[in-house]
Amino acid sequence: MARWAPDARGRLELAAMELFGEHGYESTTVAAIAERAGLTERTFFRYYADKREVLFWGARALQDVLVDRVDHAPADLSAIEAVTAALAAAGDEIFVGRHGYAGRRQAVIDANPELQERELIKLARLAAALADALRRRGVGDPAADLAAEAGIAVFRVAFGSWIYGGGDRTLSDCILESADVLRDVTGGRGRLRPD
Amino acid sequence: MARWAPDARGRLELAAMELFGEHGYESTTVAAIAERAGLTERTFFRYYADKREVLFWGARALQDVLVDRVDHAPADLSAIEAVTAALAAAGDEIFVGRHGYAGRRQAVIDANPELQERELIKLARLAAALADALRRRGVGDPAADLAAEAGIAVFRVAFGSWIYGGGDRTLSDCILESADVLRDVTGGRGRLRPD
């Protein structure tokens, strides 16, 4: 039971994640989630269209932060600097204090191919929204698409380092490190080992 | 009718693409594809598991070329150089002479969300296979994942430039150009326009 959870949305999310972990995503019903949260199914549907939405509603908040940050980034930044700063800001605004939750959520997604597809679609939409924001700031094609796709690659890799790491680093730290590695990699640093 | 097509697989592919274009992907049956190709349904299923596979069987060939090229890349290349060279080689080996086909295929995919999901999954698998190949060549983490993801971003953007462009450039040209732009972008070239 999640009696301490301050709000209905958060209680439903926590209850869903517990049940997905205990019984698997497929076997968990909306009725069971609502019951665990001490709320009604009707309340559940006030916040989420279905049980899948519990896992993905955050993508909208993430997109809003990223687009807003690029829309208002200082004009002395390059495209990739604006994207990296936006991702790091999202790390601070959305993911601080959510390390445990993010790891449990990822385990649910990793166990279910349909959810992995949904995750890929959300990330593709995020890249498209970021590219549109960059174009509004005067970045041309194909630079806008490449900066956006590179940013999403940085985010994915950083997210993995963050949730599978020990939890002593913030997501923002992981994002800044991942962006540095990408710059070194695309700049041609390092040689292959002989095959 | 595609009487000139030299082989059953190619005839079925051409017939499928014609019918997807004429009647839409959803409304086209395997029976209609086989009939248009002058072959039996049984022959169709010798080459393809279902009609969706007609659109995606090439992903396997693409992955094989990319992984083979990275496996055998010269050891004086950097990770991103090896990936870019592998993508350009795939452009030459797989896509030369396929500009018209690739454009028709893309139009079918763009019209169907389920096919777009499938395309995203194939690209994600491609990135994972490329990253594994880079790790076999001694590239560490997270550089291997980032070089692979960056390569797939280059491929996606280049593919779009190629099929929506006039057809006077090869896919390999577009890939090399796209890789140059990514290097400039991640290196911080260009400033945003004031918001």
Interface residues (C-beta under 8 A of the other chain):
Chain A: D71 H72 A73 P74 A75 D76 L77 S78 A79 I80 E81 A82 Q116 E117 L120 I121 A124 L134 R136 R137 G138 V139 P142 A143 D145 L146 A147 E149 A150 A153 V154 R156 V157 G160 S161 S178 V181 L182 R183 D184 V185 T186 G187 G188 R189 G190 R191 L192 R193 P194 D195
Chain B: D71 H72 A73 P74 A75 D76 L77 S78 A79 I80 E81 A82 Q116 E117 L120 I121 A124 L134 R136 R137 G138 V139 P142 A143 D145 L146 A147 E149 A150 A153 V154 R156 V157 G160 S161 S178 V181 L182 R183 D184 V185 T186 G187 G188 R189 G190 R191 L192 R193 P194 D195
